[in-house]
Amino acid sequence: MQRETQRSQQAERVKAEIIEAAIPLFARGFDSVAVQDIAAAAGHKHSLVMYHFGTKDQLWESAAARLMQRFDQLHRDYFSKGPKPAGDPQKLKRLLLAFVLALRDLPEYGQVL
């Protein structure tokens, strides 16, 4: 059982490494990057990338999902700072400002999506 848990944790770590390596490469453009490039950047073999993700499209989806989670958290953090907006115009202004600040901090979000 412990060995199974260790393997599962190792697999999750490898998947995370691959996704993290893929994000900046996908930010340059989906068609400009090969799975071999991502594997090399992650320090893993091409076959391991394919084992975990199946296709380049599925790897992109995982990378995009990771970026969306980060972006959503940044957006929530920026929106929650400061006083509660009074009325819809103020709320809309805060939402937009939070969006711009989050995009500034995570430019890969706009580039990948």
N, C-alpha and C positions, 0 to 999 in steps of 0.2 A: 504494500500500500504506500509506504513512504517513497519507494522508488518511482511509483506511478505519479505521485505528487511532484517529485523532483523533475520528472520528464515533462509534466504539464507546465510547471513553472519555467523550465528551460525553453519549451516551445513558445510560451507567451513572451519571454524575453527576446527570443530570436525574431518573432513576428514584430515586436515593438521596434527592434533595431532596424529591421527592413523598412518599416513604415517611416521611421524618422529619417532614414537615408533617402527614401523616395520623395519626401515632401519638397525639399529644395530643387530636386531634379525635375519633378513634375511642374514646379513653378516656372521653369524655362519653357515648358510646352510639352504636352503629352506625346506628340509625334516626334519630338526631338530627343527623346530618351528611350533607351532600350532596357529591357529587363537585365541584361548583362551589366549595364552601367550601374543600375540600382544594386545588384548583387555585389559588385566590386566596392561600391561606396559603403555598403553595410558590412563588408568583410565576410560575406558568405557566398556559397556557390549558387550559380543560376538554378540548379536543380532544387535547392532548398527553398528558394523564393517561389518557384513554381509549385512545390509541394504544399507550401502554406497558403498560397493565394490562387493557384490554378491558372489565372490569366493576368495579363497586364491590366486589363479593365477592372478586375476584382481588386488588384492591388491599389489602383487609383481610387476606387470606391472606399477602401479602408483608409487611405491617406486623407481623402476628402472628409470622411467622417471624423477622423481625429482632428483635422483643422476646424471643422464646424464646432466640435465640442470646445476647443480652446477659444474660438472666436466668441461663441455664446457666453462662455464664462467671463471673458474680458468685457463684452458688451454689458452683461449684468453688473459687473463690478463698477464700470464707469457710470452706468445709469444710477446705481444706488448711492453714489457719492453726492453729497450736498443735500440741500433741503428738498422735501417732497414738492414736486411741481404742482402749482396752483392752476388747475384747469387744463383742458386739452391742448391749447397752443403751447403752453410751457412744457407739457409732457412730450409733445412731438419734437420740440426743440431739443430737449434733453436726450430723447431717443436718438435723434440724428447726430448730435454731438458725441454720444457714446459710441455710435456706429463708426464715425470718422476716427475717433481716438483708438478704437479697437483695431480698425483697419490699418492705422498708422503703426501700431505695435505688432501686427501680424500680417504684413503685406502678402505673404504666401497665400493667405486665404483668397484674396482677389485674383491672384495670379493662377492658382490651381483651378479655382472654380470658373 
